[in-house]
């Protein structure tokens, strides 16, 4: 018997998938030397997707574990969770609060 993942896990996995797609699109804008700039619509989409993953409020312990795995799996997510967002107030303590499951999650 196969158990289907909870809706909460699907939510964080969907956000992670969106982040990886947007990040890949941004990385594809690198010049012939491999240099990339933090400007343009591809960067903005990747940055918004990054913040969406980090701000997502977990609704279960399972989702908190999954979110932690996702963040630890990507350097940009780790660095962003550990520092203030440049364009809005969001600190490490805010990220950590999202890992504490709540009955009414806020995305």
C-alpha positions as semicolon CSV with decimal commas, in nm:
position;residue;x (nm);y (nm);z (nm)
1;X;0,000;0,000;0,000
2;X;0,141;0,336;-0,104
3;X;0,063;0,640;0,103
4;X;0,014;0,961;-0,088
5;X;0,199;1,266;0,043
6;X;0,004;1,516;0,248
7;X;-0,122;1,832;0,081
8;X;0,123;2,037;0,289
9;X;0,422;1,845;0,150
10;X;0,295;1,894;-0,203
11;X;0,276;2,268;-0,136
12;X;0,641;2,300;-0,036
13;X;0,751;2,066;-0,313
14;X;0,561;2,275;-0,567
15;X;0,726;2,591;-0,437
16;X;1,065;2,421;-0,456
17;X;0,996;2,308;-0,812
18;X;0,902;2,663;-0,912
19;X;1,221;2,789;-0,751
20;X;1,441;2,541;-0,936
21;X;1,277;2,621;-1,271
22;X;1,307;2,998;-1,217
23;X;1,666;2,963;-1,092
24;X;1,762;2,758;-1,399
25;X;1,607;3,023;-1,626
26;X;1,808;3,293;-1,451
27;X;2,133;3,091;-1,472
28;X;2,068;3,047;-1,845
29;X;2,119;3,424;-1,884
30;X;2,491;3,391;-1,807
31;X;2,724;3,540;-2,066
32;X;2,984;3,345;-2,262
33;X;3,223;3,366;-1,964
34;X;2,963;3,222;-1,729
35;X;2,912;3,554;-1,553
36;X;2,562;3,629;-1,431
37;X;2,405;3,946;-1,297
38;X;2,135;3,989;-1,035
39;X;1,915;4,195;-1,268
40;X;1,639;4,136;-1,517
41;X;1,310;3,950;-1,522
42;X;1,469;3,606;-1,487
43;X;1,655;3,713;-1,174
44;X;1,344;3,878;-1,029
45;X;1,140;3,561;-1,089
46;X;1,409;3,344;-0,927
47;X;1,440;3,578;-0,629
48;X;1,062;3,582;-0,575
49;X;1,053;3,201;-0,597
50;X;1,340;3,180;-0,348
51;X;1,153;3,403;-0,102
52;X;0,834;3,202;-0,153
53;X;1,011;2,885;-0,041
54;X;1,166;3,054;0,262
55;X;0,848;3,235;0,373
56;X;0,622;2,930;0,336
57;X;0,465;2,844;0,673
58;X;0,486;2,473;0,752
59;X;0,168;2,302;0,865
60;X;0,315;1,972;0,982
61;X;0,638;1,825;1,115
62;X;0,670;1,627;0,792
63;X;0,653;1,947;0,589
64;X;0,908;2,117;0,815
65;X;1,149;1,831;0,758
66;X;1,089;1,845;0,383
67;X;1,138;2,222;0,375
68;X;1,462;2,188;0,570
69;X;1,587;1,929;0,318
70;X;1,496;2,160;0,029
71;X;1,672;2,462;0,180
72;X;1,983;2,265;0,273
73;X;1,997;2,135;-0,084
74;X;2,062;2,474;-0,244
75;X;2,328;2,729;-0,151
76;X;2,117;3,031;-0,249
77;X;1,831;2,916;-0,027
78;X;2,072;2,857;0,264
79;X;2,236;3,198;0,223
80;X;1,902;3,375;0,189
81;X;1,757;3,204;0,497
82;X;2,060;3,313;0,697
83;X;2,051;3,681;0,597
84;X;1,806;3,966;0,575
85;X;1,624;3,997;0,243
86;X;1,757;4,309;0,075
87;X;1,412;4,420;-0,040
88;X;1,204;4,342;0,271
89;X;1,233;4,259;0,640
90;X;1,296;3,886;0,677
91;X;1,560;3,751;0,911
92;X;1,683;3,410;1,020
93;X;1,440;3,415;1,313
94;X;1,153;3,470;1,065
95;X;1,265;3,170;0,862
96;X;1,294;2,954;1,174
97;X;0,939;3,048;1,278
98;X;0,812;2,909;0,946
99;X;0,945;2,567;1,047
100;X;0,718;2,548;1,352
101;X;0,397;2,386;1,225
102;X;0,077;2,583;1,260
103;X;-0,282;2,467;1,213
104;X;-0,351;2,754;0,975
105;X;-0,051;2,784;0,747
106;X;0,018;3,109;0,573
107;X;0,194;3,099;0,239
